[in-house]
Amino acid sequence: MVERTFARPNGCRPLHRRCERKAEHFLAFAARPPPSSVTGACTAEPPAGTVSLIRVTDEATVWRSLADLLPPAPARQVMDRWSIGEQESALDLAVSALLEHDIPISASIRAQLAVASEMWGQREALEERIGRCRADGDVSALRLLALADAVPLTGASVSERPELADLLVVPWIRCAVCEQVLGRAHEREPWGGLSFLAARYVLFRPEAPAQAQVFGSTSVWEALTVLASCPGDQPAAHLRLSHPRTSASELDFRG
């Protein structure tokens, strides 16, 4: 009752996400193909010393990898909030601690934190702060685009797929090597703004709309995994947080 009451000012979004934790979503996640089997994915061998996409079923291990970036006190608070199901609050606290303690993060971690905040409905609240976290000077190819560069494009301009025709695609995360961009495809609301939740996710190159790959509204991690499979992406520490509509997690350690 309390959660339902306080969810109303937020458009019932937390309830919407939690009510979609259905068995079919769990099974779909477990049965999904590896990135190399997705059409258009990079299939080159990963760099030497790389162990990529190690699947784990213990979500606590994944959240501990985030907490390990933080000093002991906020790390404990992050894990405490995760343990009671407050992932949104845990992400907010983690980003606040990164800023407060001026902790450097890699470009890849920054991109994955942005995706995690998207999954838990916290992108609008956290994206600007994630962008302000200090960079550690890594050479990862993934780059979270600045908000000023996220100018919406028509769906028809980035893909020939009919499901994008009436959507607007916001460029979001770019690979500096293969020049693919991960974008969020939103509906335009009656008042002119973009929908809070993305209807699709799309990997595209601006000059090659015929090669774009379209992903469903719950497949943002799959899209990021395909983008990160570019062989030019240099070894870096990766964090993998589970989707609120799945029960499994992945953790990617490199280097």
PLY file of the C-alpha trace (Angstrom):
ply
format ascii 1.0
element vertex 255
property float x
property float y
property float z
element edge 254
property int vertex1
property int vertex2
end_header
0.00 0.00 0.00
2.77 2.43 0.93
4.71 1.69 -2.28
1.59 2.15 -4.40
0.80 5.46 -2.69
4.27 6.94 -3.20
4.52 5.54 -6.73
1.70 7.76 -7.99
3.74 11.01 -8.18
6.28 9.05 -10.27
3.69 7.79 -12.71
3.64 4.33 -11.08
6.91 3.59 -12.89
8.48 1.45 -10.14
5.30 -0.64 -9.99
5.29 -0.93 -13.77
8.84 -2.28 -13.76
8.39 -4.65 -10.82
5.11 -6.06 -12.11
6.88 -7.08 -15.31
9.13 -9.57 -13.51
7.44 -12.42 -15.28
8.62 -16.00 -15.74
8.73 -15.66 -19.53
11.19 -12.78 -19.21
13.45 -14.87 -17.00
13.43 -17.70 -19.55
13.98 -15.38 -22.50
17.03 -13.90 -20.81
18.53 -17.31 -20.00
17.96 -18.62 -23.52
19.22 -15.60 -25.45
22.07 -16.24 -27.93
25.63 -15.09 -27.29
26.64 -11.79 -28.91
28.57 -13.49 -31.74
25.36 -15.11 -33.04
23.55 -11.79 -33.39
23.46 -10.55 -36.96
26.04 -7.85 -37.51
27.89 -8.42 -34.24
31.68 -8.30 -34.19
32.98 -11.88 -34.15
36.70 -11.34 -33.75
38.49 -12.99 -30.82
38.66 -10.75 -27.70
42.02 -9.22 -26.75
44.55 -11.41 -24.99
43.89 -11.71 -21.28
40.17 -11.10 -21.75
37.48 -13.24 -20.19
34.25 -11.72 -21.40
30.60 -12.19 -20.47
31.04 -14.61 -17.58
27.50 -15.49 -16.55
26.72 -15.55 -12.88
23.45 -16.20 -11.12
24.42 -14.45 -7.89
23.31 -10.86 -8.33
25.00 -9.95 -5.04
28.37 -10.60 -6.68
27.56 -8.05 -9.36
26.48 -5.37 -6.91
29.59 -6.02 -4.81
31.68 -5.23 -7.89
30.02 -1.81 -7.93
30.44 -1.39 -4.18
34.14 -2.27 -4.50
34.65 1.02 -6.32
33.53 2.92 -3.23
34.89 3.63 0.27
33.72 1.17 2.96
30.87 3.22 4.44
28.96 4.03 1.20
29.79 0.55 -0.12
27.95 -0.97 2.86
25.02 1.37 2.32
24.79 0.42 -1.36
24.70 -3.28 -0.48
22.20 -2.71 2.34
19.81 -0.92 -0.02
20.27 -3.56 -2.71
19.54 -6.31 -0.16
16.08 -4.86 0.58
15.20 -4.45 -3.10
15.92 -0.71 -3.36
18.08 -0.88 -6.51
17.05 2.61 -7.57
18.23 4.06 -4.27
21.41 1.94 -4.38
22.33 3.32 -7.82
21.64 6.88 -6.68
23.84 6.41 -3.63
26.64 4.80 -5.66
26.74 7.68 -8.16
26.63 10.23 -5.33
29.58 8.50 -3.62
31.59 8.43 -6.86
31.14 12.21 -7.15
31.62 13.02 -3.48
34.88 11.08 -3.21
36.06 12.04 -6.71
36.55 8.38 -7.65
37.72 7.89 -11.25
35.80 5.45 -13.44
36.47 4.06 -16.89
34.44 5.11 -19.92
33.05 1.58 -20.09
31.87 1.67 -16.46
30.29 5.06 -17.15
28.37 3.64 -20.12
27.21 0.63 -18.15
26.09 2.77 -15.21
24.07 4.83 -17.69
22.42 1.66 -18.98
21.76 0.42 -15.44
20.08 3.72 -14.58
17.98 3.38 -17.74
16.81 -0.09 -16.75
15.80 1.00 -13.27
14.00 4.13 -14.45
16.65 6.49 -13.07
18.25 7.74 -16.29
16.78 11.24 -16.15
17.78 11.58 -12.50
21.32 10.19 -12.81
22.59 10.69 -16.37
23.96 14.21 -15.85
25.68 13.15 -12.62
27.13 10.02 -14.21
28.58 12.25 -16.90
30.29 14.38 -14.22
32.12 11.44 -12.63
35.88 11.77 -13.04
37.40 9.78 -15.91
40.33 7.49 -15.19
42.01 7.97 -18.58
41.27 4.46 -19.87
41.34 3.64 -23.58
37.97 1.91 -23.81
36.21 2.55 -27.10
32.78 3.00 -25.50
31.76 6.57 -24.87
28.65 7.96 -23.22
27.64 10.92 -25.38
27.24 14.31 -23.77
23.67 15.45 -23.31
24.31 18.34 -25.71
25.15 15.82 -28.45
22.04 13.71 -27.89
19.95 15.39 -30.58
16.97 13.20 -31.56
16.97 11.75 -35.07
14.02 10.44 -37.03
13.75 6.68 -36.98
13.71 6.56 -40.77
17.09 8.32 -40.90
18.88 5.65 -38.86
17.12 2.47 -39.97
14.92 1.09 -42.72
13.04 -1.04 -40.18
9.32 -0.14 -40.18
9.01 -0.34 -36.39
11.21 2.76 -36.08
9.36 4.85 -38.67
7.28 6.78 -36.13
9.92 6.94 -33.40
12.66 9.42 -32.54
16.11 7.96 -31.88
18.33 9.66 -29.29
22.07 8.91 -29.79
23.36 7.64 -26.48
26.54 5.52 -26.41
29.15 5.41 -29.18
31.98 3.05 -30.05
34.93 5.15 -31.22
36.38 2.21 -33.19
33.50 0.80 -35.23
31.57 4.11 -35.09
28.33 2.37 -34.20
25.95 4.26 -31.94
23.51 2.81 -29.43
20.38 4.91 -29.46
17.12 4.99 -27.52
14.02 5.02 -29.72
11.20 6.98 -28.09
7.64 7.78 -28.98
6.65 11.44 -29.17
4.10 12.30 -26.52
1.00 14.42 -27.35
2.57 17.43 -25.61
5.67 17.21 -27.81
8.15 15.61 -25.44
9.69 12.16 -25.68
8.26 9.17 -23.85
9.90 8.40 -20.50
10.57 4.78 -21.47
12.25 3.80 -24.72
10.09 1.73 -27.07
13.15 0.21 -28.79
16.93 0.33 -28.73
18.90 0.52 -31.96
22.53 0.09 -33.02
23.27 2.13 -36.10
25.81 3.93 -38.23
24.43 7.22 -39.55
25.66 6.49 -43.09
24.35 2.88 -43.21
20.65 2.70 -42.20
20.23 -0.69 -43.88
22.64 -2.26 -41.37
20.92 -1.04 -38.21
20.01 -3.60 -35.54
16.82 -3.11 -33.53
16.31 -4.47 -30.00
13.20 -4.69 -27.87
12.34 -2.45 -24.95
13.79 -4.92 -22.42
16.96 -5.73 -24.38
19.15 -2.73 -23.67
21.90 -4.90 -22.08
21.91 -7.15 -25.13
22.35 -4.10 -27.34
25.21 -2.80 -25.19
26.83 -6.25 -25.23
26.81 -6.30 -29.03
28.29 -2.80 -29.14
30.97 -3.74 -26.61
31.94 -6.83 -28.63
33.80 -4.61 -31.10
37.34 -6.08 -31.31
38.84 -2.61 -31.06
37.51 -2.11 -27.53
40.55 -2.20 -25.26
40.69 -4.25 -22.03
38.90 -2.54 -19.16
37.05 -3.48 -16.00
33.38 -4.08 -16.73
30.42 -4.02 -14.41
27.24 -5.93 -15.22
23.99 -5.21 -13.38
20.87 -7.30 -13.90
17.77 -6.01 -15.62
14.80 -5.46 -13.26
12.75 -7.71 -15.53
15.18 -10.63 -15.32
16.70 -12.72 -12.55
20.12 -13.38 -14.04
23.22 -11.19 -14.20
26.44 -11.05 -16.13
29.80 -9.85 -14.98
32.56 -8.95 -17.43
36.12 -8.73 -16.13
38.85 -7.65 -18.50
42.56 -7.30 -17.98
0 1
1 2
2 3
3 4
4 5
5 6
6 7
7 8
8 9
9 10
10 11
11 12
12 13
13 14
14 15
15 16
16 17
17 18
18 19
19 20
20 21
21 22
22 23
23 24
24 25
25 26
26 27
27 28
28 29
29 30
30 31
31 32
32 33
33 34
34 35
35 36
36 37
37 38
38 39
39 40
40 41
41 42
42 43
43 44
44 45
45 46
46 47
47 48
48 49
49 50
50 51
51 52
52 53
53 54
54 55
55 56
56 57
57 58
58 59
59 60
60 61
61 62
62 63
63 64
64 65
65 66
66 67
67 68
68 69
69 70
70 71
71 72
72 73
73 74
74 75
75 76
76 77
77 78
78 79
79 80
80 81
81 82
82 83
83 84
84 85
85 86
86 87
87 88
88 89
89 90
90 91
91 92
92 93
93 94
94 95
95 96
96 97
97 98
98 99
99 100
100 101
101 102
102 103
103 104
104 105
105 106
106 107
107 108
108 109
109 110
110 111
111 112
112 113
113 114
114 115
115 116
116 117
117 118
118 119
119 120
120 121
121 122
122 123
123 124
124 125
125 126
126 127
127 128
128 129
129 130
130 131
131 132
132 133
133 134
134 135
135 136
136 137
137 138
138 139
139 140
140 141
141 142
142 143
143 144
144 145
145 146
146 147
147 148
148 149
149 150
150 151
151 152
152 153
153 154
154 155
155 156
156 157
157 158
158 159
159 160
160 161
161 162
162 163
163 164
164 165
165 166
166 167
167 168
168 169
169 170
170 171
171 172
172 173
173 174
174 175
175 176
176 177
177 178
178 179
179 180
180 181
181 182
182 183
183 184
184 185
185 186
186 187
187 188
188 189
189 190
190 191
191 192
192 193
193 194
194 195
195 196
196 197
197 198
198 199
199 200
200 201
201 202
202 203
203 204
204 205
205 206
206 207
207 208
208 209
209 210
210 211
211 212
212 213
213 214
214 215
215 216
216 217
217 218
218 219
219 220
220 221
221 222
222 223
223 224
224 225
225 226
226 227
227 228
228 229
229 230
230 231
231 232
232 233
233 234
234 235
235 236
236 237
237 238
238 239
239 240
240 241
241 242
242 243
243 244
244 245
245 246
246 247
247 248
248 249
249 250
250 251
251 252
252 253
253 254
